[in-house]
Amino acid sequence: MVIVLMGVIGGIMSVFMRGPIDAYFSSARRAALTDVADTTVRRIARDLRRALPNSIRTNATCANSLEFIPTKTGGRYRVDGTNALTFSAPVTTFNMLGDSATFAGAALPNDQIIAAGDLVVVYNLGIPGADAYVGNNTSPVTSVGTVSAGETPINITSRQFPLESGSNRFHVVAANEQIVTYVCNGSTLYRTATASMTAPTTCTAGSIIATNVDCAGTSFAFSPTDLQRNAIVTMVLSIQDSTATETVNLQHEVHVDNTP
């Protein structure tokens, strides 16, 4: 009799306990998925903050993709006097104000130092005549001179830049990473970097950023700068668990400074 009663009580208790236990495991799965989604969008956001002004575009090479030109550093160029950057004729050298290898007296990391093969970009607007993807406002660095009187000579392949920067700025794109593409294909989010101004030829190559992605629920949108705000990249990332029974959708916006 005692055993029968214990069995009945145990069965009743299991009915009441099942709900909280299932809820606990469901919460754990959602928390894990949210963590993956949050880490992924933050990684993309960190990358986007290095984007060359007016270089962000969506669905340009692959469907459901985000593409941009990453920069490694930048600076201001001399506008008058010896070795100034002029815009009336092709130039092969100009002076950068400051030391290209140090900042505030400290040496810069190697991946932020201008080197031969990098691209100098001046006043990229992303329009015909001033489009870094086309290359009419870029020029490869041939060498970097020795700092003298607080200025660094930057030697480039002969180029007449079409437009002058209002703030006398130029950007530098690394030789080994000139276009970065994030693309959702199948159930995987990829990051592809090309060492030329040629977009990737396949949409399933590169580093895997996230798996078990619901690409139908994942999207990238870009809103250009207007008079009231900077440009905005809106990302919606949909992550599923391995059994596709749980799905987490995370929306993230990144403000992008498009001032060239």
C-alpha positions in Angstrom: 0.0 0.0 0.0 2.8 2.4 0.9 4.6 1.7 -2.4 1.4 2.3 -4.4 0.8 5.6 -2.5 4.4 6.7 -3.1 4.1 5.9 -6.8 0.9 8.0 -7.0 2.4 10.9 -5.2 5.6 10.7 -7.3 3.5 10.8 -10.5 1.6 13.8 -9.3 4.8 15.6 -8.3 6.4 14.9 -11.7 3.5 16.6 -13.4 4.0 19.8 -11.4 7.9 19.6 -11.7 8.0 19.1 -15.4 6.9 22.6 -16.3 9.6 24.5 -14.3 12.3 22.0 -15.4 11.4 22.4 -19.1 11.2 26.2 -18.6 14.7 26.2 -17.1 16.2 24.3 -20.1 14.4 26.5 -22.5 15.8 29.6 -20.8 19.3 28.1 -20.9 19.0 27.4 -24.7 17.7 30.9 -25.4 20.5 32.5 -23.3 23.1 30.5 -25.2 21.6 31.5 -28.6 21.3 35.2 -27.5 25.0 35.1 -26.5 26.0 33.8 -29.9 23.9 36.4 -31.7 25.1 39.3 -29.5 28.8 38.3 -30.0 28.3 38.1 -33.7 26.6 41.5 -34.2 29.2 43.1 -32.0 32.0 41.6 -34.0 30.4 43.0 -37.2 29.8 46.4 -35.5 33.5 46.6 -34.5 34.5 45.9 -38.1 32.1 48.5 -39.5 33.6 51.2 -37.4 36.8 50.8 -39.5 34.9 51.2 -42.8 36.0 53.8 -45.3 33.4 56.6 -45.4 30.8 56.0 -48.1 32.0 52.4 -48.8 29.3 50.4 -47.1 26.9 48.7 -49.4 24.4 45.7 -49.2 23.6 42.9 -51.5 26.3 44.2 -54.0 28.1 40.9 -54.6 25.9 38.2 -52.9 22.3 38.1 -51.8 21.9 38.9 -48.1 25.3 40.4 -47.7 27.1 43.4 -46.2 30.2 44.8 -47.9 32.7 47.6 -47.1 36.3 48.8 -47.4 38.1 48.6 -44.1 40.8 51.2 -43.2 43.9 50.7 -41.1 44.8 54.3 -40.4 44.5 57.8 -41.8 45.9 61.3 -41.4 46.1 64.8 -42.7 48.1 65.9 -45.7 50.1 69.1 -46.3 48.1 71.6 -48.4 50.7 74.2 -49.2 54.5 74.6 -49.3 57.0 71.9 -50.0 55.7 68.4 -50.9 52.0 69.5 -50.5 49.3 67.3 -52.0 48.0 69.1 -55.0 44.9 68.3 -57.1 45.6 70.1 -60.3 48.1 67.5 -61.6 49.3 64.0 -60.9 51.5 63.6 -57.8 53.9 60.9 -56.7 54.5 62.1 -53.2 53.1 64.2 -50.4 53.7 65.0 -46.8 51.6 63.6 -44.0 51.4 65.8 -40.9 52.9 63.9 -38.0 54.8 60.6 -37.7 53.1 57.7 -39.5 54.5 55.2 -37.1 53.8 56.8 -33.7 51.0 58.4 -31.8 51.4 60.6 -28.7 55.0 59.4 -28.6 54.1 55.7 -28.5 54.8 53.3 -31.4 51.7 52.2 -33.3 50.9 48.5 -33.8 52.2 47.1 -37.0 48.7 46.7 -38.4 48.2 50.5 -38.1 51.5 51.6 -39.7 51.5 52.7 -43.4 53.5 50.3 -45.5 54.3 49.8 -49.2 51.3 48.2 -51.0 48.7 50.0 -48.9 46.1 52.2 -50.7 45.8 55.9 -50.0 42.2 57.1 -50.5 41.3 60.8 -50.6 37.7 62.1 -50.2 35.7 59.0 -51.0 32.1 59.9 -51.8 31.0 56.6 -53.3 29.8 58.3 -56.5 31.2 58.3 -60.0 34.5 60.1 -60.1 35.1 59.6 -56.3 34.6 55.9 -55.8 37.3 53.7 -54.1 35.7 50.6 -55.5 36.5 51.9 -59.0 39.9 53.3 -57.9 39.7 56.8 -59.3 40.5 58.3 -55.9 43.1 55.8 -54.7 46.8 55.2 -55.2 49.1 52.4 -53.9 51.9 53.4 -51.5 55.3 52.7 -53.0 57.3 53.7 -49.9 57.2 55.7 -46.7 60.0 58.3 -46.1 61.8 59.3 -43.0 60.1 61.7 -40.6 61.5 65.2 -40.8 60.3 68.4 -39.0 57.3 66.5 -37.8 56.1 65.3 -41.2 56.3 62.0 -43.0 56.7 61.8 -46.8 54.3 59.3 -48.4 55.4 58.1 -51.8 52.6 56.8 -54.1 52.0 55.7 -57.7 51.3 58.7 -59.8 47.7 59.9 -59.4 45.7 63.0 -59.8 43.1 62.8 -57.1 39.7 64.2 -58.3 38.4 66.0 -55.2 40.1 67.7 -52.3 39.0 66.8 -48.8 37.4 69.7 -46.9 39.3 68.7 -43.7 42.6 67.8 -45.6 42.2 64.1 -44.6 43.2 60.9 -46.3 42.5 57.3 -45.4 44.7 54.2 -45.7 43.5 50.7 -46.7 45.6 47.7 -45.9 47.2 45.9 -48.8 46.0 42.5 -47.6 42.4 43.4 -46.7 40.7 45.8 -49.2 37.2 44.5 -49.3 35.3 42.7 -46.4 32.1 40.9 -47.1 29.7 39.4 -44.5 27.3 37.0 -46.2 24.6 34.7 -44.9 24.4 31.6 -47.1 22.6 28.3 -46.3 22.8 28.2 -42.5 26.2 29.9 -42.1 27.4 33.5 -41.7 30.8 34.0 -43.5 33.3 36.8 -43.4 35.4 37.1 -46.5 38.4 39.5 -47.0 40.0 40.1 -50.4 43.4 41.5 -51.1 42.3 43.6 -54.0 39.4 45.9 -55.0 37.7 42.8 -56.5 34.7 41.5 -54.6 34.7 37.8 -53.7 33.7 35.4 -56.5 31.9 33.0 -54.2 29.4 33.5 -51.4 30.4 30.5 -49.3 34.1 31.2 -48.7 36.0 32.9 -45.9 35.9 32.6 -42.1 32.8 31.1 -40.4 31.4 33.7 -38.0 28.3 31.8 -36.9 26.5 28.5 -37.7 22.9 27.4 -37.3 21.8 30.8 -38.8 18.3 31.2 -40.2 19.3 33.2 -43.3 15.7 33.7 -44.2 15.3 35.7 -41.0 18.7 37.4 -41.3 19.1 40.7 -43.1 21.4 43.8 -43.6 20.1 47.3 -44.4 22.0 50.5 -44.9 20.5 54.0 -44.5 22.8 56.8 -45.9 23.6 60.0 -44.1 21.0 62.7 -44.1 20.8 66.2 -42.5 19.7 64.9 -39.1 21.9 61.9 -38.5 24.9 59.8 -39.5 24.5 56.7 -41.7 23.0 53.6 -40.0 23.5 49.9 -40.6 20.7 47.8 -39.3 21.4 44.1 -38.8 18.8 41.4 -38.0 20.4 38.1 -37.0 18.3 35.0 -36.5 20.1 32.1 -34.7 18.6 28.6 -34.2 19.7 25.7 -32.0 20.9 22.5 -33.5 17.4 21.0 -33.7 15.8 24.2 -35.0 13.3 24.2 -32.2 14.5 27.4 -30.6 15.1 30.6 -32.6 16.4 34.0 -31.3 16.1 37.2 -33.4 18.5 40.0 -32.5 18.4 43.5 -34.1 21.4 45.8 -33.8 22.0 49.2 -35.3 25.5 50.7 -35.9 25.9 54.5 -36.5 28.6 55.1 -39.1 30.5 58.3 -39.6 30.5 58.9 -43.3 32.5 62.2 -43.3 35.3 61.6 -45.8 
